[in-house]
């Protein structure tokens, strides 16, 4: 199995969106997956684009992707990436593709003078949790994920 990992290009957007839908199904969040190719392309490649990505390909077939963007940890004064998504299709999990993508993201971060990668994992996804812990990631159980979205965001922004 020869897997190429490279930075995402605009022509990869349809494949990434397809993999995102697969990821949403895997995480039991398909009902919330509203991404479109237009919105992802704007976030990645538009004038105000800030999201970066990588794709993993077996030949011409996309088998994985990662999306990330710059972040800042205020108390520690550290710059880094927030890893929004990393996904490898079921046929290629356990083959090292995810680890190779993470290493490449970490190398990119280091090259830019960044010092960390932050991310979230659903608490039931013990396979992913074990994978990240094996690579040295630590979990802060004192934090809870909150968000303002939909009506709450609209009310706050009014």
Secondary structure by P-SEA (a helix, b strand, c coil): cbbbbbcccccaaaaaaaaaaaaaaaacccccccccaaaaaaacccccccccbbbbbcccccccbbbbbbbbbccccbbbbccccccccccccccaaaaaaaaaaaaaaaaaccccccccccccaaaaaaaaaaacccccccbbbbbbcaaaaaaaac
